[in-house]
Amino acid sequence: MSSQRVDPVLDTRSVIGVLIPILREEICGVKAENGSLDEETLRTVSTTAKKHDVLHLVADHLMRYRVCGSSELLEICKREKAMAQYRYIHQNLALTKVSELFEAEHIEFIPLKGAVTRDLYPEPWMRTCSDIDILIRQSDEKKAVDLLQEKLNAKHAFTGSHDIVFNLFSNVRLELHYRLMEENRANHAFEVLSDVWQYALGDTCRKRLRDDMLYFYHIAHMAKHFEGGGCGIRPFIDLWLMNHRKDFDRSARRKLLEKGGLSVFAEKAEAISEKWFSGMEPEEDLVLIENYILSGNSFGSMKRSLSIRKRRQGKKGYVVSRMFVDYDYLKKMYPVLEDHRILFPVFEVVRWFRFFEVKSRRHTAKELRILKQDISDEEYSVLRQMGL
């Protein structure tokens, strides 16, 4: 019986000692003092970097210093860097086409996340994105959807709680947001982000967020993923760049953080960002938080996410929340509810039949297995330490 090789993942101390200095040099220009890395270390660094979607940065570093080890690892490095550049080119092209379409049809929109923060990186391809994120006004939703499908041949993938997802050309995915956050997530972020259009700047239909709201949204999005099990390394790179590569009014940022109840989270996140990318030692021990971040991946982990929800809602409460969804969410799945809200209970039942589809059955079975497990009290305490 043959066994497939599984490359080990670095422990937290090794990540901070080997991977973080490589990223610091790539992003901040501070030379890494890693010395000679053996083949096993190179592989474990690469495996961990892949989990956090920063392998292309490690690849760029290893190729620059010609320390890729084996020919196999060299090919992996070449492929990862080329793929990051390919993704950037095609996502940027897609964003341009969507922007031109919306501007021609007088639809106001705001590019979000990586489409904005990549301009702070030494080179824009260095900031990878799994998709393009754009915010539109909810009143323009139907018009925007029709235009995307008619003019750009966009294929509807699925509808989320606050966005509609499309597949565009060249495997580019577009998340069309009509709001930025679900209610009851990341403390009081929903209330602050509900006023997002008051912070939109620009004379054309393509807007940009004022710095304080852009920063708040970044922190709120990090906090949301943190509650879902973790957010990975990349948002801390973005955070460092937002604090070191642009001018900003700290008092304006603080006002929004206080209003959204995210001051503590932002303080801890910035402390970790400064430790990793400026080499500044924090005033308090952040090891538990670092373990929480680095032991997950770019989007945390399903086990942690479900375990946290189970702790907060109780096992029965979690099952009920999965069975019954709110009207706003359900009407995105079944648009007929827009004009016939009286049918809401009927479509709650109709939705249940999806659980009998093969893909849904497998996902539900996986959820139930995970619900039998639990995260440790130590892991759960990290949320309180972060002010969530």
C-alpha positions, 0 to 999 in steps of 0.5 A: 500500500503506497502512501502519499507524501505530505509536506509538514507545516511549520510551527508558529515559532518557525513561521515567525523565524523563517517565513515572516522575514522572507515576507518582510523583505518582499514587502518592506525591503528589510533584508532577511537573515535566514542564512542557508535553508535546507530542502526540508525547511524550504518545503515546509516554508512553501507548504505553509505559505501556500495555505496563506496564499503568499507562496508567490512572494516566497517563490519570488524571494527564493528565485531572486537568491537562487536558493530554490533547492531541487529542480522540482521546487524551482518549478513550483516557484516559477509556476506560483509566481507566473500564476500570481502575475496571470491572476493579476493581469486577468483580474485587472482586465475584468475590473476595467471591463466592469468599470467601463460598463458601469460608468457607461450605464451610470451605475455608481460603484466602489472597488474593494479589498485587493483591487485597492490595497494592491496599489500599496504593494511594491508591485501590484501582482504581489497582492493576490485576490481570489476574486474581484470585489465591487460595491454597488447601491442596492437600488442598482442591483437588478440593473447591474446583474442584467448588464453583467449577464447581457454585456459581459456574459457573466455566469451566476455562480451563487447568491450570498447573504450580502453579495451575488457572485459571478464567473467572468472570462478567464476564470475570474470571479466577481463578487457584487456586493450590495452591502458590506457586512451581515448583521451581528458580525464583528461587533457593531460593524454592520451599523458603521458600514451601513453608512458607507456611501457617505464616505464615497469620494470621486466625481465619476461613477467609479468611487473610492472610499475615504481612508477612515472608512477604507481602514474600518472596512479592512479591520471589520472584514478581518474581524469577521473572518477571525470570528470564522476561525482566522484570517491568515497572514495577508490582511496583516501585510495589507494593514502594515501597508495602510499604516506605512505607505499612505497618509491618514488621519488616525483620529478619524480612524479611531472614531469609526473603530469606537463606533463599531466596537473594534478598537481593541481588535484593531489595536491587537491586529496592528501590534501583530502587524508591527511585530511581523513587518517592522520588528517591533516587540509588543507590550503584551504577549501575543503568542496565543493570537499568533498561533490562532492566525498561523495555524489556520489559512487565508480564511481560517478553518471550517472546524473553528468556524463551526465550533465558535458558532456552536459555542455562541449559539449552542448546538441546537441553536446552530442547527436551527440557524441552518434550517431557518434563514431570514427573508433578505437571504432567502429572497436572493435564492428565490427572487419571486419572494421580492413581490410575494413575501407571503410565500416566505414560509413556503420557500423555507421548506422548499430550501430544505429539499436542497439538503437532499442534493448530493453535494449538500448531503456531503457538506452537511455530513461534514458539518455534523462530524465537525460539530462533534468536535470542539476547539479548546478553551485556549483557542476560544479565549483568543476571541475575547482577547481580540475584543470580539 
